Amino acid sequence: MKKVLVDIYHLPQYNLFRNTIKSFDPSEIDIYCVNRGKLLPVIQYELPEYNIICIGDYKHNKGMFSMVFKIVLPRIIKLFRLVKASKYRFVITAHYQANFVAKLRGIPNVAFIDDPRRFVFPLLKFSADDVFLPPFEKKFDGVKYFNALKEWSYLSPQYLKPDISALGEYNLEPKKYIFIREVSTETSNYLSQDSGAILSIAKELSSSLKVVLSLENKELASQFPESWTILKEPVKDIHSLMYFSQVVISSGDSVAREGAMLGVPSIYAGIRDMPANVIMIKKEMLFKLEPKEIAGMVEKMRSGEMVFAEQEEFRQSLVEEWDDVTTLLLDKLK
């Protein structure tokens, strides 16, 4: 029996496909990925019974040159050797590498993305049978659209049931702490972003604040305030920790959007102008700020000076407005 191949390049992409993967028996699907950040251990932790094939290691990423010639090109070559029409009936991604190989091998394939970057996007449109984007203001030729953001595939109330017991391990009380994510800037998405966007303003945040920190580069841990709780990945229920927080702050765009979709006022402290972010900014649950503006905004959010939609009412409004992304994925695969 031919299998479905899901190629995953980044942790938010795994979250996108997680519920779809779980709807398949492990014998029906192969998961390809890279060793990047916590991606591989998280997949291994959550899907121990599935076949996981890791190709490419971001320990070799020291800049654009090494990323291309030590990771990307060797990975495409290895994918070409492994991905054959005799083995796979369909390929689905949120990237481009496996789509390119599938095109060469004559395997039907699709991609669900939210970041139409200048160099990758034309290659993806050439390779994939269908490319799906969220409902961006700017429209692109040769693509299809789904009415939601990709994070909705796992954050919709249909799939996420926040569990207050997740707070017990960290001695947290609902809505009495803030959740912060500091990303590494050693990937292609963040090469032009200064490192330590949150670290640079950590001391400006009130010392009375209870802070939970998801830190991608643990080598920086000692530089943050001792009172902050630094999570050790994989975290069993990170989205419940985000849901019950009072504010979400992230130097990476994915977590910032996740916080907003969870109905938590969220701040994006990175430099990327993402069309996906604009959708949540217009819903007045996400704010893109310079690091120097963050401390003041947090105080306004926490003090009640800024008023936001009630959390579950906001999330229900998204349910009524948006597509069920996981259903769309399954419709393509099944």
Summary of the structure (lengths in Angstrom):
residues: 334
radius of gyration: 19.7
end to end distance: 14.0
largest distance: 61.0
contacts: 1080
relative contact order: 0.12
helix: 43%
strand: 17%
